[in-house]
Amino acid sequence: MKQQYHAEFKNRFYEHFKPVRAPFVPRGERPKGGWKPPAAPVTEDAKAFLATGIDRVLAKAVLAGLIRHPVEIARHMEVLGSLQMIDGALGRLFEAVVDVALEDQKLDSGRLLTILARSGFNSVASDLLRADTMPYSFTQTTADPARVRADLDEAIAIMVARPEVDAALKQATAAMQTHFTEDAFERQVAMVREKQALEVRLANLVQSNEDARALGTEGD
């Protein structure tokens, strides 16, 4: 009986998550329904949680985009402030960028880089701005400003949502393993799909940038 139960569970799980090639979503379109990015964290606990679960690769791309386009910093100040709690040089650089932007909201990229260099961040900032390591429109100097803003908004939304989705999936998995029920199974299925949806959204950001470069509408 126990073997039959496990076999049924494995079959149902496979049916839900068997590999399916995700369709490309053209620029300007977003999946309907599903995960909604959480509000910006306001408590210290929430900020610490975000910083702990953050995707550091994506955070580096976002930071590079903000250094390239500092006019966008003010629009995301509260979320970016929480990223100061990331350990190491990345967190310190986030803190420096936010502090400089608070002092001068009309800062351009060149002046921001000069200030960061004087503060000892020249090497890490230069590494972030290497065009060959960041496949997003907002990490480039010649991308269309409206597209930069839209793509950066999307990247930050994904970056903030990921820790929440990962935590919810972990909780749903633990609950199902403790006591298997139909509701627990469906909850886990839903959270796996939310995680997959975030991955598709991020892949679309990269793909749309590659498409634009191929067509010659974006530069390095």
N, C-alpha and C positions, 0 to 999 in steps of 0.2 A: 504493500500500500504506500509506504513511504517513497519507494523508488518510482512508483507511478506518479505520485504528487510532484516529485522533483522533475521528472521527465516532462510533465505537462507544463510546469512553470518555465522550463528551458525553452520549450517549443513556442510558448506564448511570447516570451521575451525576445526570441529570435525574430518572430513575425513582426514585432514592433520595431526592431532595430536592425533588420537585415540591410546590408549596404544598398543605398540608393543614391545615384548621382544627383547632387543638388542642382537645380536649374539656376542659370545665371539670372540675377535680378538687375535690369538696366538701371543706370543712374536715375535718381529722382523717385524710384519706387522703393517702398519699404514693406516688409511682410505685415499683413493685416492682423490685428489682434496680437495675442501672445504676450511676451514679456514687455513690461513697461519699465524703463529705467527708473530707479528709485530717486527720490529727492536728494539733493546734496546733503551730505552728513553735517549735522550741527552739533552733536555731542562729541566729547573727546573719545568715548568708547567707539562711536561710529567711525570717527576718523582713523582710529587705530586699526579697526577691523578692515577698512578699505585699504589702508597702507599695507597691511599684512598679506592680504589676498590678491594684491594687484599683479597684473601681468607686466613684468618689468620690461619685456621687449616692446610691448605696446606703449608703456609709459615713456620709454626712451624716444619713440617716434613722436608721441604727443609733445614731449619737451622740445625736441628738435623743431617741430612745427611752430611752437610758441616763440622760440628764439628767432626763427625765420620771419614770423609774423606777430610781433609783440602787441600789435593793436588788438589781437584776440584775447589777450591775457585777462583783461578786466571782466570780460563776459563770463569767465569760468573761475573767478577768484576763489570762491569758497571751496569748490572741489579741489582746485590746485593747492590750496592751503593745506588740505588734509594729506597731500602727497609729500609734504615736508617730513612726515613721520616715517617714510621709507628709510631703511638703514643704508648707510654708506654714502658714497659720493653722489649718487643719483638724488637722494633725498636732500642733501646739502645744496645741490645745484637747483632743484626745484625751489628751495627756500630762497636762494639768492635771486633767482629770476622773479619770483613773486615780490620780494622786497624792493628790488629795483623798479619794477613796474608800478608799485604803489607810490613811489616817489615821483615818477614821471610817466604819466599815462599816454604821452605823445611820443614815447620812445620808439626809435626805429631800430632795425636789426643790427646795423653797423655800430651804433652807439651802445646798444645792449652788450654786444660781443666785446667791445672795448672795456666796458665796466667789469664784465665777468673776467676778462683777462687780468685786469688789475687786481681782482679779488682772488686770483689763483685758480681760476676755472678754465683757462685757455685750452689746455690739453683735452679735457673731457668734453668741452663744448665743441671743439673742432672735430673730435671723433664722432659726435652725434650728428654733425652736419655733413658728413660724407654722403654724397648723393647715391653712391652705389649700395649703401646699406639700408636705406629707408624707402620702400616702394609705395610712397603715398604722395598725393599732390601737395599736401601742406608742408612737406619737407623740402620742397623745391622753391627756387626764387622766382620763376617766371610763370607759375601756375595762375590761372584766372582767380582773382580775389574772391568772387562769389563761390566758386567751387572749393577753394581753400577753406572758407568758412563752413560750408555744408559738410565737407569731409572731416574737418576737425571736430565739428559738433558730433558727428556720428562716431568718430573714434573715441572721443571722451565718454559718450553715452555707453559704448560697448565696454570701455575700460572700467567704468563705475559699476555696470551691471554684472560683470563677470564674477566678482567675489560673492555677490548676493546669490546668483544662480548656483555657483559651486557649493556654497554653504547649504542652500535649500536641497540640492541634489544629494549631498552627503547625509543630511538629516532624513530625507525620504528613503534613502537606501538603508540606513540604520534601522529605521522604523519597520521597513518591510522584512528585514532579516530577523528582527526581534519577534514580530508577529505578522505573518503574512495574511493580508486581507485584500479583497478586490480594490478597496479605496487606496490602500498603501501602494499596491502595484500601479494603479493608474496615476498616482501622485509621482511615482518614480519615472514612469513613462513621460509624463508631462514635463518634468524637469530635465530629462535627457534631451527632449525635443527643444526646450528653451536653450540649452547649451549648444545644441547643433545650430539653432537659428542664429545665435551670436557669432558662431564660427563662419556661417554663410555670409552674414553681413560684413564681417571683417574681410573675408575673401573677395567680396564684391568691391570693397574700397581699393584693394590691390589691383583687381582685374580692370576696373574702370580707368585707373591710372595707366596701366599697361596699354590699354586700348587707345587712350589719348596720346600716349607717346608714340605708338605705332602710326597713328594718323598725323603726327607732327603738330598736334595742338598744344602740347606741353613741352617744356624744355627742362633742362637740368638746373 
